[in-house]
Amino acid sequence: RVTPMTLPGIDSLRALLSPEARVDDGRAATTVYARDCWPLLNLRARAGMPAMHPPEAVVFVATVQDVVATVGWCHAHRVPLVPYGGGSGVAGAAVAVSGGVALDLKRLDALDSTLANAGMVYAEAGWIGARLEHELNRLGYTLGHFPSSLGCSTLGGYLATRSAGQLSSRHGKIEDMVVGMRY
């Protein structure tokens, strides 16, 4: 077991974030964000075993600027950072390996459809797939990406894992649908 580090000056991170963002270093939040859907971690949790490497804090960002501030703070203080979307992964990719900060991205859900007639939209990383698909369908479009975790996985997770999606063969993998990314 890796001994978690103590976060240096967590209040200085709080001061960098927008009023809508928050930092939670309580046991409930850090326990929840200590695992994804990896069967090994779920079996450990069911057996009452403690999390292997829980983050020391969870940052719930509200804006892209909050993400930039958190990444910069973690870099400056040499604190490990793990982005966390829907937590639907089954391989432990969203799990901290040595404490640090879990960065919850689910509130990043802006959608700009002004270019929809050209077949493009701007969508932030926090969109849950089913919700994004519903919104695009309402506009007369589809993302065409249908992983089995559609109801609980995020657009950012698709991009981070180069998701293929079990029912997505018509439109290809997620990187075949992306025109560009920021940050």
MDAnalysis code that builds the backbone (N, CA, C; Angstrom):
import MDAnalysis as mda
import numpy as np

u = mda.Universe.empty(549, n_residues=183, atom_resindex=np.repeat(np.arange(183), 3), trajectory=True)
u.add_TopologyAttr("name", ["N", "CA", "C"] * 183)
u.add_TopologyAttr("resid", np.arange(1, 184))
u.add_TopologyAttr("resname", ["ARG", "VAL", "THR", "PRO", "MET", "THR", "LEU", "PRO", "GLY", "ILE", "ASP", "SER", "LEU", "ARG", "ALA", "LEU", "LEU", "SER", "PRO", "GLU", "ALA", "ARG", "VAL", "ASP", "ASP", "GLY", "ARG", "ALA", "ALA", "THR", "THR", "VAL", "TYR", "ALA", "ARG", "ASP", "CYS", "TRP", "PRO", "LEU", "LEU", "ASN", "LEU", "ARG", "ALA", "ARG", "ALA", "GLY", "MET", "PRO", "ALA", "MET", "HIS", "PRO", "PRO", "GLU", "ALA", "VAL", "VAL", "PHE", "VAL", "ALA", "THR", "VAL", "GLN", "ASP", "VAL", "VAL", "ALA", "THR", "VAL", "GLY", "TRP", "CYS", "HIS", "ALA", "HIS", "ARG", "VAL", "PRO", "LEU", "VAL", "PRO", "TYR", "GLY", "GLY", "GLY", "SER", "GLY", "VAL", "ALA", "GLY", "ALA", "ALA", "VAL", "ALA", "VAL", "SER", "GLY", "GLY", "VAL", "ALA", "LEU", "ASP", "LEU", "LYS", "ARG", "LEU", "ASP", "ALA", "LEU", "ASP", "SER", "THR", "LEU", "ALA", "ASN", "ALA", "GLY", "MET", "VAL", "TYR", "ALA", "GLU", "ALA", "GLY", "TRP", "ILE", "GLY", "ALA", "ARG", "LEU", "GLU", "HIS", "GLU", "LEU", "ASN", "ARG", "LEU", "GLY", "TYR", "THR", "LEU", "GLY", "HIS", "PHE", "PRO", "SER", "SER", "LEU", "GLY", "CYS", "SER", "THR", "LEU", "GLY", "GLY", "TYR", "LEU", "ALA", "THR", "ARG", "SER", "ALA", "GLY", "GLN", "LEU", "SER", "SER", "ARG", "HIS", "GLY", "LYS", "ILE", "GLU", "ASP", "MET", "VAL", "VAL", "GLY", "MET", "ARG", "TYR"])
u.atoms.positions = np.array([
    [0.848, -1.186, 0.000],
    [0.000, 0.000, 0.000],
    [0.887, 1.240, 0.000],
    [0.589, 2.147, -0.889],
    [1.316, 3.406, -0.956],
    [0.750, 4.341, 0.113],
    [1.617, 4.971, 0.871],
    [1.154, 5.911, 1.887],
    [0.739, 7.195, 1.204],
    [-0.504, 7.621, 1.400],
    [-0.941, 8.845, 0.724],
    [-0.187, 10.056, 1.258],
    [-0.057, 11.023, 0.384],
    [0.627, 12.245, 0.772],
    [-0.377, 13.212, 1.399],
    [0.110, 14.189, 2.085],
    [-0.746, 15.234, 2.617],
    [-0.762, 16.363, 1.608],
    [-1.951, 16.794, 1.244],
    [-2.055, 17.859, 0.251],
    [-1.548, 19.170, 0.833],
    [-0.573, 19.770, 0.176],
    [-0.039, 21.041, 0.672],
    [-0.966, 22.206, 0.334],
    [-1.386, 22.946, 1.307],
    [-2.139, 24.174, 1.069],
    [-3.405, 24.020, 0.260],
    [-4.250, 23.059, 0.634],
    [-5.488, 22.824, -0.112],
    [-6.363, 24.075, -0.173],
    [-6.265, 24.924, 0.838],
    [-7.046, 26.168, 0.805],
    [-6.593, 27.088, -0.318],
    [-5.320, 27.006, -0.693],
    [-4.854, 27.830, -1.814],
    [-5.478, 27.351, -3.123],
    [-5.778, 26.056, -3.234],
    [-6.493, 25.552, -4.408],
    [-7.923, 26.073, -4.404],
    [-8.584, 25.984, -3.269],
    [-9.960, 26.480, -3.175],
    [-10.048, 27.934, -3.626],
    [-9.049, 28.727, -3.281],
    [-9.051, 30.149, -3.619],
    [-8.926, 30.389, -5.125],
    [-8.409, 29.432, -5.863],
    [-8.226, 29.583, -7.310],
    [-9.479, 29.253, -8.115],
    [-10.428, 28.575, -7.499],
    [-11.580, 28.053, -8.219],
    [-12.748, 29.033, -8.246],
    [-13.633, 28.841, -9.215],
    [-14.840, 29.662, -9.306],
    [-15.737, 29.381, -8.106],
    [-16.652, 30.293, -7.799],
    [-17.551, 30.080, -6.651],
    [-18.419, 28.823, -6.792],
    [-18.663, 28.383, -8.024],
    [-19.512, 27.206, -8.240],
    [-18.755, 25.895, -8.043],
    [-17.436, 25.943, -8.074],
    [-16.624, 24.736, -7.887],
    [-16.448, 24.480, -6.398],
    [-16.068, 23.252, -6.071],
    [-15.803, 22.963, -4.661],
    [-14.766, 21.866, -4.531],
    [-14.107, 21.874, -3.392],
    [-13.120, 20.855, -3.046],
    [-13.660, 20.102, -1.841],
    [-13.732, 18.792, -1.943],
    [-14.228, 17.966, -0.847],
    [-13.134, 16.990, -0.448],
    [-12.624, 17.140, 0.768],
    [-11.612, 16.210, 1.249],
    [-12.152, 15.309, 2.357],
    [-13.474, 15.214, 2.428],
    [-14.110, 14.337, 3.417],
    [-14.026, 12.875, 3.018],
    [-14.178, 12.032, 4.000],
    [-14.042, 10.585, 3.781],
    [-15.073, 10.034, 2.790],
    [-16.302, 10.538, 2.831],
    [-17.332, 10.023, 1.921],
    [-16.924, 10.259, 0.462],
    [-16.510, 11.460, 0.143],
    [-16.131, 11.771, -1.243],
    [-14.894, 11.001, -1.671],
    [-13.886, 10.972, -0.827],
    [-12.646, 10.296, -1.229],
    [-12.841, 8.787, -1.352],
    [-13.753, 8.227, -0.573],
    [-14.049, 6.793, -0.696],
    [-14.757, 6.494, -2.007],
    [-15.743, 7.314, -2.361],
    [-16.474, 7.109, -3.618],
    [-15.533, 7.214, -4.809],
    [-14.642, 8.186, -4.783],
    [-13.750, 8.423, -5.913],
    [-12.489, 7.562, -5.879],
    [-12.444, 6.592, -4.991],
    [-11.312, 5.677, -4.909],
    [-11.477, 4.470, -5.825],
    [-12.597, 4.400, -6.548],
    [-12.789, 3.256, -7.443],
    [-13.678, 3.629, -8.616],
    [-13.573, 2.822, -9.648],
    [-14.494, 2.904, -10.770],
    [-15.233, 1.564, -10.804],
    [-15.586, 1.059, -11.945],
    [-16.320, -0.206, -12.017],
    [-15.418, -1.421, -12.232],
    [-14.141, -1.264, -11.978],
    [-13.209, -2.385, -12.088],
    [-13.671, -3.478, -11.126],
    [-13.919, -4.692, -11.607],
    [-14.427, -5.750, -10.737],
    [-13.578, -5.992, -9.482],
    [-12.269, -5.912, -9.595],
    [-11.416, -6.125, -8.433],
    [-11.746, -5.133, -7.315],
    [-11.900, -3.866, -7.677],
    [-12.194, -2.855, -6.659],
    [-13.603, -3.013, -6.104],
    [-14.538, -3.430, -6.935],
    [-15.898, -3.663, -6.450],
    [-15.952, -4.855, -5.494],
    [-15.209, -5.908, -5.797],
    [-15.156, -7.066, -4.891],
    [-14.519, -6.671, -3.557],
    [-13.460, -5.868, -3.622],
    [-12.821, -5.393, -2.391],
    [-13.807, -4.566, -1.556],
    [-14.557, -3.685, -2.205],
    [-15.528, -2.848, -1.483],
    [-16.616, -3.708, -0.855],
    [-17.121, -4.703, -1.600],
    [-18.153, -5.593, -1.057],
    [-17.661, -6.391, 0.132],
    [-16.369, -6.697, 0.139],
    [-15.780, -7.459, 1.246],
    [-15.443, -6.569, 2.441],
    [-15.732, -5.272, 2.300],
    [-15.462, -4.342, 3.397],
    [-14.012, -3.926, 3.506],
    [-13.239, -4.199, 2.485],
    [-11.822, -3.823, 2.500],
    [-11.690, -2.336, 2.177],
    [-10.739, -1.662, 2.785],
    [-10.572, -0.237, 2.502],
    [-10.050, -0.008, 1.092],
    [-10.298, 1.179, 0.573],
    [-9.790, 1.539, -0.746],
    [-8.275, 1.465, -0.740],
    [-7.703, 1.049, -1.842],
    [-6.251, 0.875, -1.902],
    [-5.516, 2.207, -1.886],
    [-5.959, 3.158, -2.677],
    [-5.258, 4.436, -2.799],
    [-6.265, 5.571, -2.989],
    [-7.067, 5.874, -2.009],
    [-8.071, 6.927, -2.221],
    [-7.409, 8.283, -2.450],
    [-8.042, 9.116, -3.253],
    [-7.519, 10.473, -3.385],
    [-7.690, 11.190, -2.048],
    [-6.896, 12.215, -1.843],
    [-7.046, 12.977, -0.603],
    [-8.080, 14.070, -0.723],
    [-8.455, 14.394, -1.956],
    [-9.489, 15.401, -2.182],
    [-10.126, 15.157, -3.542],
    [-11.366, 15.593, -3.662],
    [-12.076, 15.566, -4.934],
    [-12.408, 17.006, -5.282],
    [-12.037, 17.424, -6.478],
    [-12.349, 18.767, -6.947],
    [-13.495, 18.641, -7.940],
    [-14.606, 19.288, -7.617],
    [-15.784, 19.306, -8.483],
    [-15.751, 20.619, -9.254],
    [-15.228, 20.557, -10.479],
    [-15.075, 21.777, -11.267],
    [-16.400, 22.193, -11.882],
    [-16.520, 23.482, -12.156],
    [-17.717, 24.014, -12.800],
    [-17.412, 24.628, -14.156],
    [-16.141, 24.948, -14.393],
    [-15.737, 25.595, -15.641],
    [-14.425, 25.019, -16.130],
    [-14.132, 25.264, -17.387],
    [-12.844, 24.863, -17.949],
    [-11.718, 25.580, -17.209],
    [-11.956, 26.816, -16.806],
    [-10.943, 27.565, -16.059],
    [-10.643, 26.890, -14.721],
    [-11.645, 26.265, -14.105],
    [-11.408, 25.501, -12.874],
    [-10.472, 24.320, -13.139],
    [-10.642, 23.686, -14.284],
    [-9.770, 22.563, -14.653],
    [-8.338, 23.067, -14.810],
    [-8.183, 24.163, -15.545],
    [-6.850, 24.726, -15.774],
    [-6.199, 25.094, -14.441],
    [-6.965, 25.726, -13.549],
    [-6.420, 26.117, -12.240],
    [-6.014, 24.896, -11.423],
    [-6.829, 23.858, -11.443],
    [-6.531, 22.641, -10.664],
    [-5.308, 21.926, -11.205],
    [-5.231, 21.797, -12.521],
    [-4.065, 21.146, -13.134],
    [-2.799, 21.941, -12.802],
    [-2.875, 23.262, -12.903],
    [-1.723, 24.096, -12.586],
    [-1.307, 23.985, -11.129],
    [-2.294, 23.968, -10.232],
    [-2.009, 23.841, -8.799],
    [-1.353, 22.489, -8.503],
    [-1.911, 21.424, -9.075],
    [-1.350, 20.092, -8.848],
    [0.076, 20.012, -9.391],
    [0.301, 20.581, -10.553],
    [1.647, 20.568, -11.127],
    [2.620, 21.337, -10.230],
    [2.222, 22.522, -9.808],
    [3.103, 23.353, -8.972],
    [3.432, 22.691, -7.641],
    [2.485, 21.917, -7.094],
    [2.692, 21.275, -5.795],
    [3.082, 19.801, -5.919],
    [3.288, 19.340, -7.156],
    [3.680, 17.952, -7.416],
    [2.685, 16.955, -6.800],
    [1.413, 17.248, -7.006],
    [0.336, 16.413, -6.487],
    [-0.240, 15.595, -7.639],
    [-0.350, 14.283, -7.501],
    [-0.949, 13.461, -8.555],
    [-2.398, 13.883, -8.805],
    [-2.806, 13.802, -10.060],
    [-4.145, 14.221, -10.477],
    [-4.746, 13.136, -11.352],
    [-5.989, 12.757, -11.049],
    [-6.696, 11.769, -11.850],
    [-8.022, 12.372, -12.306],
    [-8.232, 12.520, -13.627],
    [-9.540, 12.990, -14.100],
    [-10.578, 11.906, -13.870],
    [-11.786, 12.318, -13.519],
    [-12.845, 11.362, -13.194],
    [-14.137, 11.823, -13.859],
    [-14.665, 10.992, -14.742],
    [-15.916, 11.306, -15.416],
    [-17.056, 10.552, -14.764],
    [-17.581, 9.565, -15.472],
    [-18.695, 8.791, -14.944],
    [-18.266, 7.651, -14.030],
    [-16.986, 7.322, -14.023],
    [-16.508, 6.210, -13.199],
    [-16.966, 4.868, -13.722],
    [-17.266, 4.788, -15.021],
    [-17.820, 3.559, -15.587],
    [-16.758, 2.619, -16.132],
    [-15.500, 3.028, -16.102],
    [-14.423, 2.180, -16.604],
    [-14.293, 0.897, -15.810],
    [-13.772, -0.127, -16.461],
    [-13.651, -1.434, -15.806],
    [-12.205, -1.882, -15.667],
    [-11.268, -0.943, -15.770],
    [-9.857, -1.306, -15.691],
    [-9.076, -0.455, -14.694],
    [-9.749, 0.348, -13.896],
    [-9.070, 1.133, -12.878],
    [-8.405, 2.402, -13.377],
    [-8.688, 2.828, -14.594],
    [-8.015, 4.005, -15.156],
    [-8.364, 5.302, -14.426],
    [-9.512, 5.364, -13.780],
    [-9.916, 6.579, -13.065],
    [-9.591, 6.509, -11.581],
    [-8.713, 5.592, -11.217],
    [-8.403, 5.359, -9.813],
    [-7.011, 5.899, -9.485],
    [-6.936, 6.657, -8.409],
    [-5.636, 7.183, -7.970],
    [-4.720, 6.032, -7.576],
    [-3.438, 6.182, -7.836],
    [-2.473, 5.160, -7.442],
    [-1.617, 5.615, -6.271],
    [-1.679, 6.893, -5.938],
    [-0.906, 7.382, -4.786],
    [-1.550, 8.620, -4.175],
    [-2.844, 8.541, -3.928],
    [-3.529, 9.675, -3.304],
    [-3.735, 10.794, -4.294],
    [-3.468, 12.015, -3.852],
    [-3.602, 13.156, -4.742],
    [-5.020, 13.669, -4.860],
    [-5.362, 14.137, -6.057],
    [-6.641, 14.794, -6.318],
    [-7.389, 14.058, -7.412],
    [-8.674, 13.791, -7.195],
    [-9.571, 13.314, -8.241],
    [-10.298, 14.536, -8.777],
    [-10.325, 14.689, -10.079],
    [-10.918, 15.858, -10.727],
    [-12.225, 15.451, -11.386],
    [-13.347, 15.751, -10.726],
    [-14.661, 15.389, -11.252],
    [-15.051, 16.360, -12.355],
    [-15.298, 15.824, -13.545],
    [-15.565, 16.646, -14.726],
    [-17.031, 16.667, -15.156],
    [-17.914, 16.016, -14.401],
    [-19.293, 15.853, -14.858],
    [-20.068, 17.160, -15.036],
    [-19.670, 18.204, -14.351],
    [-20.403, 19.465, -14.495],
    [-19.977, 20.259, -15.724],
    [-18.986, 19.764, -16.451],
    [-18.586, 20.408, -17.704],
    [-19.507, 19.894, -18.800],
    [-20.635, 20.558, -18.962],
    [-21.644, 20.058, -19.895],
    [-22.196, 21.133, -20.828],
    [-21.339, 22.076, -21.195],
    [-21.769, 23.073, -22.181],
    [-21.910, 22.398, -23.540],
    [-22.864, 22.878, -24.309],
    [-23.081, 22.376, -25.665],
    [-23.389, 23.563, -26.557],
    [-22.630, 23.702, -27.611],
    [-22.853, 24.764, -28.588],
    [-23.180, 24.089, -29.907],
    [-24.397, 24.253, -30.357],
    [-24.838, 23.590, -31.581],
    [-24.929, 24.550, -32.756],
    [-24.285, 25.693, -32.683],
    [-24.391, 26.677, -33.770],
    [-23.837, 26.152, -35.089],
    [-22.958, 25.174, -35.051],
    [-22.415, 24.595, -36.278],
    [-23.074, 23.264, -36.633],
    [-24.215, 22.974, -36.020],
    [-24.875, 21.689, -36.247],
    [-25.224, 21.472, -37.717],
    [-25.574, 22.516, -38.427],
    [-25.894, 22.361, -39.856],
    [-24.691, 21.879, -40.651],
    [-23.487, 22.125, -40.143],
    [-22.264, 21.637, -40.783],
    [-21.855, 20.280, -40.224],
    [-22.707, 19.703, -39.371],
    [-22.423, 18.399, -38.799],
    [-21.473, 18.420, -37.615],
    [-21.361, 19.593, -36.952],
    [-20.445, 19.704, -35.820],
    [-21.139, 20.373, -34.637],
    [-20.752, 19.967, -33.443],
    [-21.157, 20.647, -32.215],
    [-19.930, 20.734, -31.318],
    [-19.965, 21.700, -30.406],
    [-18.948, 21.796, -29.366],
    [-19.582, 21.240, -28.099],
    [-18.981, 20.233, -27.519],
    [-19.512, 19.639, -26.293],
    [-18.364, 19.453, -25.315],
    [-18.617, 19.778, -24.045],
    [-17.589, 19.616, -23.021],
    [-17.537, 18.175, -22.526],
    [-16.466, 17.863, -21.825],
    [-16.128, 16.496, -21.433],
    [-17.121, 15.823, -20.495],
    [-17.902, 16.578, -19.749],
    [-18.758, 15.993, -18.731],
    [-20.080, 15.426, -19.208],
    [-20.388, 15.560, -20.466],
    [-21.670, 15.052, -20.968],
    [-21.764, 13.542, -20.785],
    [-22.828, 13.086, -20.138],
    [-23.139, 11.662, -20.090],
    [-23.642, 11.277, -21.479],
    [-23.152, 10.161, -22.009],
    [-23.433, 9.782, -23.389],
    [-24.902, 9.760, -23.769],
    [-25.748, 9.138, -22.960],
    [-27.177, 9.046, -23.289],
    [-27.816, 10.428, -23.318],
    [-27.422, 11.283, -22.398],
    [-27.972, 12.640, -22.355],
    [-27.531, 13.445, -23.590],
    [-26.262, 13.300, -23.981],
    [-25.762, 13.976, -25.175],
    [-26.470, 13.448, -26.420],
    [-26.617, 12.148, -26.515],
    [-27.318, 11.560, -27.662],
    [-28.755, 12.074, -27.740],
    [-29.436, 12.150, -26.600],
    [-30.799, 12.670, -26.559],
    [-30.848, 14.118, -27.057],
    [-29.923, 14.924, -26.588],
    [-29.901, 16.336, -26.994],
    [-29.611, 16.470, -28.489],
    [-28.666, 15.682, -28.978],
    [-28.372, 15.725, -30.411],
    [-29.563, 15.225, -31.234],
    [-30.241, 14.178, -30.764],
    [-31.439, 13.686, -31.451],
    [-32.516, 14.761, -31.518],
    [-32.655, 15.520, -30.441],
    [-33.628, 16.620, -30.407],
    [-33.336, 17.643, -31.497],
    [-32.051, 17.807, -31.823],
    [-31.635, 18.736, -32.877],
    [-31.646, 18.090, -34.267],
    [-31.969, 16.779, -34.316],
    [-32.011, 16.072, -35.585],
    [-30.717, 15.372, -35.960],
    [-29.839, 15.156, -34.985],
    [-28.535, 14.556, -35.235],
    [-28.279, 13.396, -34.289],
    [-27.156, 12.709, -34.516],
    [-26.711, 11.654, -33.627],
    [-25.201, 11.750, -33.476],
    [-24.694, 11.376, -32.314],
    [-23.250, 11.235, -32.171],
    [-22.832, 9.932, -32.843],
    [-23.698, 8.930, -32.772],
    [-23.400, 7.653, -33.402],
    [-22.434, 6.802, -32.603],
    [-22.280, 7.129, -31.344],
    [-21.354, 6.383, -30.489],
    [-22.161, 5.722, -29.378],
    [-22.186, 4.399, -29.358],
    [-23.066, 3.682, -28.453],
    [-22.341, 2.579, -27.681],
    [-21.522, 2.957, -26.693],
    [-20.904, 1.920, -25.854],
    [-21.959, 1.321, -24.926],
    [-21.670, 0.171, -24.353],
    [-22.636, -0.443, -23.441],
    [-22.847, 0.415, -22.191],
    [-21.913, 1.296, -21.907],
    [-22.017, 2.186, -20.743],
    [-22.644, 3.525, -21.091],
    [-23.386, 3.604, -22.181],
    [-23.944, 4.862, -22.685],
    [-24.655, 5.678, -21.605],
    [-25.358, 5.014, -20.710],
    [-26.138, 5.713, -19.693],
    [-25.328, 6.259, -18.531],
    [-24.048, 5.899, -18.438],
    [-23.267, 6.342, -17.279],
    [-21.844, 6.765, -17.607],
    [-21.456, 6.742, -18.863],
    [-20.100, 7.147, -19.241],
    [-20.135, 8.540, -19.862],
    [-18.980, 9.197, -19.879],
    [-18.927, 10.583, -20.340],
    [-18.162, 10.726, -21.651],
    [-18.419, 11.825, -22.316],
    [-17.710, 12.155, -23.542],
    [-16.206, 12.218, -23.282],
    [-15.804, 12.832, -22.172],
    [-14.384, 12.881, -21.829],
    [-13.793, 11.494, -21.652],
    [-14.558, 10.594, -21.055],
    [-14.109, 9.211, -20.901],
    [-13.954, 8.519, -22.239],
    [-14.878, 8.785, -23.153],
    [-14.756, 8.202, -24.496],
    [-13.429, 8.622, -25.123],
    [-13.141, 9.920, -25.017],
    [-11.929, 10.448, -25.637],
    [-10.673, 9.936, -24.947],
    [-10.695, 9.875, -23.618],
    [-9.522, 9.424, -22.864],
    [-9.181, 7.970, -23.150],
    [-10.194, 7.161, -23.455],
    [-9.965, 5.727, -23.661],
    [-10.011, 5.312, -25.127],
    [-10.204, 6.287, -26.010],
    [-10.347, 5.994, -27.445],
    [-11.442, 4.952, -27.649],
    [-12.584, 5.230, -27.059],
    [-13.705, 4.315, -27.014],
    [-14.171, 3.895, -28.407],
    [-14.512, 2.616, -28.517],
    [-15.039, 2.107, -29.778],
    [-16.561, 1.967, -29.711],
    [-17.092, 1.523, -28.607],
    [-18.544, 1.372, -28.489],
    [-19.048, 0.142, -29.215],
    [-19.697, -0.760, -28.481],
    [-20.129, -2.022, -29.073],
    [-21.112, -1.876, -30.225],
    [-21.902, -0.820, -30.210],
    [-22.908, -0.638, -31.270],
    [-22.563, 0.568, -32.146],
    [-21.282, 0.824, -32.334],
    [-20.849, 2.036, -33.037],
    [-20.163, 1.759, -34.366],
    [-20.314, 0.571, -34.919],
    [-19.543, 0.225, -36.108],
    [-19.895, 1.079, -37.325],
    [-21.092, 1.605, -37.399],
    [-21.457, 2.422, -38.555],
    [-20.653, 3.718, -38.622],
    [-20.441, 4.345, -37.456],
    [-19.773, 5.654, -37.436],
    [-18.317, 5.573, -37.014],
    [-17.852, 4.445, -36.542],
    [-16.459, 4.295, -36.150],
    [-16.200, 4.629, -34.697],
    [-14.910, 4.652, -34.366],
    [-14.509, 4.950, -32.988],
    [-14.642, 6.446, -32.718],
    [-14.568, 6.803, -31.437],
    [-14.798, 8.196, -31.062],
    [-13.810, 9.135, -31.741],
    [-12.542, 8.725, -31.910],
    [-11.589, 9.640, -32.540],
    [-11.906, 9.891, -34.014],
    [-12.725, 9.015, -34.620],
    [-13.158, 9.240, -35.994],
    [-14.227, 10.322, -36.085],
    [-14.782, 10.698, -34.935],
    [-15.868, 11.680, -34.902],
    [-15.417, 13.043, -34.399],
    [-14.180, 13.141, -33.940],
    [-13.695, 14.372, -33.324],
    [-12.965, 15.231, -34.350],
    [-13.368, 16.488, -34.437],
    [-12.720, 17.442, -35.333],
    [-11.548, 18.105, -34.632],
    [-11.703, 18.369, -33.329],
    [-10.642, 19.002, -32.565],
    [-10.957, 19.011, -31.090],
    [-9.928, 19.284, -30.292],
    [-10.104, 19.367, -28.834],
    [-9.327, 20.571, -28.334],
    [-9.806, 21.123, -27.217],
    [-9.124, 22.232, -26.557],
    [-8.546, 21.741, -25.248],
    [-7.450, 22.359, -24.862],
    [-6.767, 22.077, -23.592],
    [-6.377, 20.644, -23.577],
])
